[in-house]
């Protein structure tokens, strides 16, 4: 009996301490953007780049959830109160149904090695999901692991917005998303996304169209210190129709296909800083001129290729092909190193300036698609 009372007292004191701390400070930690990034952005783009905004937080309402208790009920309660923190205690939380994210709610665990959200036998869509309606804003997921079992076709995190009323200010910090059969993280039509110090790995066992991380029609993305290595069948990260992306100190290793892909209309202002890509069996950086809705019709219209790209201090090494780009213009490769097996960069009708960069294997400049190497398929 004394032990039970002691446990209750300690638990209450912890919640009081946690609540007190969060009243004074945000739960999230701001990402430090390297000063070199800011200076190069200003020199090349002026003030055109739109940075991601952080989610607002409501920290004076903390709801504690233990394993076997309902995470959804806690999220609903925090949302109905106008906002709050759902604090997931250490242990394995089995997910037998999809959890719906809602506005103004922070979900925080005790650490990615301590709070584990595990795919249950009945989970059939995603661990966390947001549909196009209602629109959500100001969500943070932090300090936990979302782990699949590679069964079915289930996503780790799935957020689907709509152009006319997008989701906004979504952040993931210190989380692992691993072993999901579909996408690890798939975000559509959402603005202001921040990912910091996360591992998105071993996802996409359900097929080559599933990736560790897949963005579609998003604006203002900040990725910092991510490891998106070891996708099972798809890519490490795909950026389709994305604008204003800053990815710093990210890593992709050992893919069966391409490392990253950037494509389609409205794609531009992508800044890759200290991005390391190695061990890709195909192309490390694949930037095709692809119409997402008519991909089997060959095009060279720059409308369908990403524009305004900057690579700074990137290391693209030990891949079969380093970078294969079509109709990419107004772009720069700065202070970077390429050393790959066949071609470091293959550029078809591109305008890309090289500044203080090294290419051990060498680059190829193509003026006609007939010059494109036969062993690099146009529509990978």
N, C-alpha and C positions, 0 to 999 in steps of 0.2 A: 504493500500500500504506500509506504514511504517512497519507494522507487517511482511508483506511478505519479505521485504528487510532484516529486523532484523533476521528472520528465516534463510534466505540464508546465512547471515554473520556468524551466530552461527554455522550452519551446516558446512560451509567451515572451520571455526576455529577448529571445532572438528576433521574433517578429517586431517587438518594440524597437530594438536596435536597428533592424533593417529599415523599418518605416522612418525612423529618425534620420538615418543616413540619406535615404532617398528624398526626404523633404528638402534637404539642403543641396543635394546634387542630383544631376541626371544619372540614371543608371548607365546610359551609354557613355562611351569614351570617344571623343572626337578623333578623327583620322588626321594625322599630320601629313600634309602634302609637301613633298620636298620642294625647296625653294627653286631648284633648277627647273622643275616642271613649270612653275609660275613664270619664270623669266623666259623660257622658250615659247610658252603659249602666248605671252604678250608680244614677243618679237615676231612670231609667225602669224598669229590670228588676231592680234589686238584684243578687243573686248568681246569677241564673238562667242567664246565658249561659255556655256551656261552650266555652272556647277550644281551638283546634287544638294538638296536641302535635307537637313536632319529631321527625324520625326519629333514632334512635340510629345511630352510625357506628362502623365498624371501620376505622381509618386506618393501621394498621401493616402492611397487606398491599396492595401496589400492583402491578397487572398492566397493562402497557403494550400497547396494540393499535394497530397501524399500519393504514392503508387496505389492503384486500384480505385482512387477517387476520380471524379469526373473533371477532366480539364475543360471540356466544353461548358459545363455549368459555371465554372469559375470565370471563363472568358465572358459568358453572357452576363454574369452578375457585374463584372467590372465595367463592361460596356454600358449596361443599363444605368450604372451609377455615374456615367459621364466620363469614365476612364479609370485606369488603375493598373496594378501589377499583379500578374498571376505568377506566383513563386512555386516552381515545381521542385519538390524535395528530392534528395538523392535516392536513386533506385531505378528500377526498370518499370516504366509506364507502358503497358500493352495497349496498342491502338487497334480496336476492333471496328471502329468506324471513323470516317473522316472528320477532322476537327475544322470547323469554320472560323477563320480569323475575322475579327471585328475591330472597328475603329477605336483608337485611343487606348489600346491595350498593349502592355509590355509583357512578354512571356519570358521568364528567366529561370534558369536552372542553377544548380550548385557547381557546375563545371561540365565540360564536354565528356570527361571521363567518369562523371558521377551520376548525372541525370540523363537517362537513356530513354528515348521514346521509340518503341519497337513495333514494327509491323505485326499486327495480329492476323489470325487466319481468315477473318471476315473482311479485312480492309480491301476495298476494291477500286479506289480512285486515287486518293492521295492522303498522306499523313496530315498536311495542312492544305486547305483549299480556300479560294475566294472566287466567286463567280462574278459576272459582269455587273450584276445588281445585287444588293446595294453597293454603291461606291464606298470604299474604305480609305481612311487616311490615318497616318501616325501609328504605325505598328513596329515594334521591335521584338525580335527573337534573339536570345542571348544565352550563352553558357550552357549548351546542352548538345546532345547528339540525337539525330533523327535517322534511325537505322532500318533498312529494309531487309527482306529475305531473298530478293531476286526472283520472287514468284509473281505470277500474273503479269499485268501491265499497269503498275502502280507508281505514281510520282511521289517524290519526297515532299516538295512544296510546289503547288500549282496555283498561280494567280492569273486570272483572266479578266481584263478590263475591256473597255469600249472607247472608241476614239472620242466620242462626244462628251464623255464624263469619266475621266481616267482615275484609277487609284493613285494615291500620292504618298510619298514619304514612308517608304518601307525599308527597314534596316535589319541585317543579320550580322551579328558580331560574336566571334568565338564559338561558332557552331560547326559540327561535322554533319554532313548529309551523305550517307554512303549506302551502297548495295540496293538501290531501287531499280526495279526492272525497266521502268520508263525513264523520265527525266529525273535527275537529282533535284534541280530547281528549274522551273519553267515559268517565266513571267511575260505576260502579254499586255500591251497597251496600258502601261503604268509609268508614271513619271517620278523621278527622284528616288532612286534605288541605291542603297549603300550596302556593300558587303565588305567586312573587315575581319581579317585573321580567321578565315574559315577554310575547311577542307571539304571539297565536293569531289568525291572519288568513288570509283568502282560502280558507277551507275550506268544504265542503258543496256542491261543484258537482254532486254526484249527485242532489240533490233537496231540497225544502223541509223535510224532516224531519231534515236534517243541519245541524249548527251548528258554529260555531267552538269552543264549549265546552258540554258537556252533562253536568249532574249528575243522577243519579237515585238516590233513597233513600240519601243520604249525610248524615253528621252531623259537625259541627265542620270548617268550611272557612274558611281564611284566604286571601283574594286581595288582593295589594298591587301597585300599579303595573303593571297589565296593560293591554295594548291588544288588544281583541277586535273590532276594526273590520273592515269589508268582508267579511262573510260572503257567499258567492256566491249562495245561495238561501235559507238558513235564518236563524237568529237569531245575534246576537252571543254570548249566553250564556243557557242555560236551566237553571233550578233547579226540579226536580220532586221533591216530597217530601223537601226538604232542611231540616235544622234547624241552627241556630247557625252562620250565615254572616256573616262580616265581610268586606266588600269595600271597600277604601279606595284612592282615587286610580286608579280604573279608567276606561277609555275605550271607548266603542262609537260608531263613526261609519258613516254611509252604508250602511244595510241596505235591501233590497228589501221586507222584511216588518217584523217587530217587532224592537226592540233586545234586550230581555231578557224572559223569561217566568218567573214563579214560580207554582206551582200544586200541587194535589192534597193528599191527606191527609198529616199529619205535617209539614207545611210551616210553619215559624215561626222567630221570633227571627232575622230577617234585618236586618242593619245595613249600609246603603249610605252611605259617607262620601266626599265629593268624587268622586262618580261622575258622569262627563260622558257624556251621550248626545245625539247630534245627527244629523240627516240621515236619520232613519228614514222610509220611505215609509208605514208604518202607525203602530203605537203604540210609543213609546219604552219604556214600562214596562207590560207586559201581565200583569195578575194576575187571571186568570179563576177562576171557581168550578168547577173541572173535575175530574171523576172520571176518572183516567187510564185506567181499564178500561171506562168506559161514557161516553165523551166526547161522544157524539152525543145523550145525554139531558140536557136542560137542568136545572140544579140551582141553588139558592141556599142550600145548606147550607154554613155556615162551615167544616164539617169538611173541605171540598174546596178551601178557599182559604187562602192564607198568612195567618197571624196574627202579631201583634207585629212590625210592620215599623217601622224608623226610617230616614228619609232625612235626612242632615245635610250641609249645604253641597253639595248636589248641583246640577248645572246640566243642565236638561233643556230643550233649545232647538232650534228649527228642525226639529222633527219634524212630521208631519201631526197626530198626537195626542200629547200628552205622556204621560199615564198614564190607563189605563182599568182600574178595579178593581171587583170584585164580592165582597161579603160579607167584606171585610177589616176587622178590628176591632183595638182596642187598639194603635193605630198613630199615628205622628207624622211630620210633615214640618217640619223645623227648619232655619232659616238657608239655605233653598234658593231657587233661582230657576228659574221656568218661563216660557218664551216660545215658544209653538208656533203652528201655522197655524190649527187649528180649536178644540180644547179643550185647556187645560192639564191639568186632572184631571177625569175623569168617574167619579163614585163611586156605585155602586148598592148600597144597603143596607149601607153601610160606616160605621165609626166611626173617623175619622181626624182628629187635632187638628193644626191649622196654627199654627206658632210662628215668628214673625219671618221669614216667607217671602213671596216676591212671585210673582204670577201675572199676566203681562201680558195674555194672552188671556182668562183667566177660567176658573172651574171650574163644573161642573154636578153637582148632587146629585140622584140619581134614587131614587125610592121604589118604582118599579114597572118591570119589564123593558120594558113597552110604551113607556116614555119613552126607552129606549136608542136612540141614533142609528142609523138604518137603514144608514148606510154604514160602521158598525163591526160586523163580523160577530161573533156571540157565540162562535163556535168557531174563531177564528183560531189 
